[in-house]
């Protein structure tokens, strides 16, 4: 299609940031993701999430997601760590088919 541009990616361009950040942040409390709620994070306190059941609800829950690691050592360690490469997504080579259109 003329309006679509494909940019092929190499297999080494996908990284496991989830695994890397698990050392720096606490997981969500069980059950908090399954309920409907509004959540907010302020850039002045990026590791604290505020949740409400409704937008104009006065009842707010504050959750701290920063690990017990000191901020200075966390920042330095984040700069020095490299996430692991993960397999690229997409169709497995055995299932790929080349289609030729002859005019």
C-alpha positions as CSV (number, residue, x, y, z in Angstrom):
1,X,0.0,0.0,0.0
2,X,1.4,3.4,-1.0
3,X,0.5,5.2,2.3
4,X,2.3,2.7,4.5
5,X,6.0,2.7,5.2
6,X,7.5,-0.4,6.7
7,X,10.6,-0.1,8.8
8,X,12.2,-3.5,9.4
9,X,13.7,-4.0,12.8
10,X,16.5,-6.3,13.8
11,X,16.0,-9.0,16.5
12,X,18.4,-7.1,18.8
13,X,16.2,-4.0,19.1
14,X,13.7,-5.4,21.6
15,X,14.7,-5.1,25.3
16,X,13.2,-6.4,28.5
17,X,12.7,-3.1,30.5
18,X,10.1,-4.8,32.6
19,X,12.7,-7.2,34.1
20,X,15.2,-4.3,34.5
21,X,12.8,-2.0,36.4
22,X,11.5,-4.8,38.7
23,X,14.7,-4.2,40.8
24,X,13.8,-0.5,41.2
25,X,10.1,-0.4,41.7
26,X,7.6,-2.4,43.8
27,X,4.8,-4.3,42.1
28,X,1.2,-3.2,42.2
29,X,-0.8,-4.5,45.1
30,X,-2.9,-7.6,44.1
31,X,-6.3,-6.7,42.8
32,X,-5.6,-3.0,42.1
33,X,-5.3,-3.4,38.4
34,X,-8.6,-5.3,37.9
35,X,-10.9,-2.5,39.3
36,X,-11.9,0.7,37.4
37,X,-10.2,3.7,38.8
38,X,-8.5,7.0,37.9
39,X,-4.8,7.2,38.6
40,X,-2.4,10.2,38.7
41,X,1.3,10.6,39.0
42,X,2.9,14.0,39.6
43,X,6.3,14.7,38.1
44,X,7.5,16.1,41.4
45,X,6.8,12.6,43.0
46,X,7.1,10.1,40.2
47,X,7.1,7.0,42.4
48,X,3.8,7.8,44.2
49,X,0.6,6.9,42.4
50,X,-2.7,8.4,43.6
51,X,-5.9,6.4,42.7
52,X,-9.6,7.3,43.0
53,X,-12.6,5.2,42.1
54,X,-14.2,8.3,40.4
55,X,-12.7,11.5,39.0
56,X,-14.4,13.7,41.6
57,X,-14.0,11.3,44.5
58,X,-12.6,12.8,47.7
59,X,-11.2,9.4,48.8
60,X,-7.7,9.0,47.4
61,X,-5.3,6.1,47.9
62,X,-1.6,6.8,47.7
63,X,0.8,4.0,46.7
64,X,4.5,4.2,46.9
65,X,6.3,2.2,44.1
66,X,9.9,3.1,44.8
67,X,12.0,0.3,46.1
68,X,14.1,0.7,49.3
69,X,17.1,1.6,47.2
70,X,18.5,5.1,47.9
71,X,17.7,7.5,45.1
72,X,21.4,8.4,44.4
73,X,22.4,4.7,44.0
74,X,19.2,4.0,42.0
75,X,20.0,6.7,39.5
76,X,23.6,5.6,39.1
77,X,22.6,2.0,38.7
78,X,20.0,2.8,36.1
79,X,22.6,4.5,34.0
80,X,25.0,1.6,34.2
81,X,22.6,-1.3,33.6
82,X,21.7,-2.6,30.2
83,X,18.4,-4.4,29.7
84,X,18.4,-8.0,28.3
85,X,17.5,-8.4,24.7
86,X,14.3,-10.3,24.1
87,X,13.1,-12.1,21.0
88,X,11.4,-9.9,18.5
89,X,7.7,-10.2,18.1
90,X,6.1,-11.2,14.8
91,X,5.5,-14.3,12.7
92,X,7.9,-17.1,13.2
93,X,10.1,-17.7,10.1
94,X,8.6,-21.1,9.5
95,X,5.1,-19.5,9.2
96,X,6.2,-16.7,6.9
97,X,5.1,-16.9,3.3
98,X,6.3,-14.8,0.4
99,X,3.6,-13.7,-2.0
100,X,4.4,-12.8,-5.5
101,X,2.0,-10.9,-7.7
102,X,2.7,-11.3,-11.4
103,X,1.3,-8.6,-13.7
